[in-house]
C-alpha cells in the first residue's frame, strides 16, 4: 500500500470514530417554504427534525420561551433530536458584569419540558468582550452559576482572540464549557475541548443580508469543502463535532448543509443530519 493510500485509510478510520452533527441556526424561514418544506405540511419542526440533527434556538437570546412552546418543541421532535438554546442576552450583559441568579434559574426552568433534548446552551459574547481580570471573573462565575441550574454542555462564543488561551480552555472544561469556533475565527487545536468541538458557519450579514436570503446565494462550495477538510483533522479523541450553518453563510443554509453532508460522506465520515441517500 502506498503512503498516500495509508494516509487515506488513516483519515477514514479516524473520522469513523467521531460523530459529526449537521444542523442550522433555526428552522422557520419563509424562503425555505419553496426550496425545502413541502407545501402539504402544516408544521415545519417535525419535518425539519427528521432531516437535521440539531438546531439552535435563536429566539431564546431575546426572550424566555413559554412552557407550552417548549412542550410543543419536545412533542414535535424525535427522541434523538438536539436543541441548542442561546442564553438570554440580558443574562450575559457585559455592560455591568453582574450575575442575575434568579433570571438564570427562570431561564433554565423554562426548558424543563425538553428533558435530555436540551443538551447544549450557547453563550454569545460580543467582540468587545476582551479577556482581563474582571471579565475572567465574570465569565467563570457566570458559568459556575449556570452550572447549578443546568447540567448540559455550555458553549462559549467569545470572538475576541484574547480568550484563546490554554488556561482558559482548562478553566472552561472545569465548568462543563468549551470555546466555540466560527468561520471567521476558528478555534486553534490546542484551545479546543477534548470531547466536543462546536463550529458555527455564520457568514457575514453585510455580504448576505436577511432580505436577500434565497434569492442569489453565494457560491461557497469551495468553502464548504475546506471546512469539511478542517473537520477531517480534528483530534481523534474528540467524541462529537457540531456544525451549525447560518443563512448568512451563503444565503441558503439548507443547500450548504446538504453539501456538507455529501462532502463528509465522500470522505467516509460518520455524521448525522441531511443524510445523503446511498
Secondary structure by P-SEA (a helix, b strand, c coil): ccaaaaaaaaaaaaaaabbbbbbcccccccccccccccccccccaaaaaaccccccccccccccccaaaaaaaaaaccccbbbbbcccccccccccccccaaaaaaaaaaaccccccccbbbbbbcccccccaaaaaaaaaaaaaaaaacccbbbbbccccccccaaaaaaaaaacbbbbbccccccccccccccbbbbbbccccccccccccccccccaaaaaaaaaaaaccccccccbbbbbbcccccccaaaaaaaaaaaaaaaccccccccccc
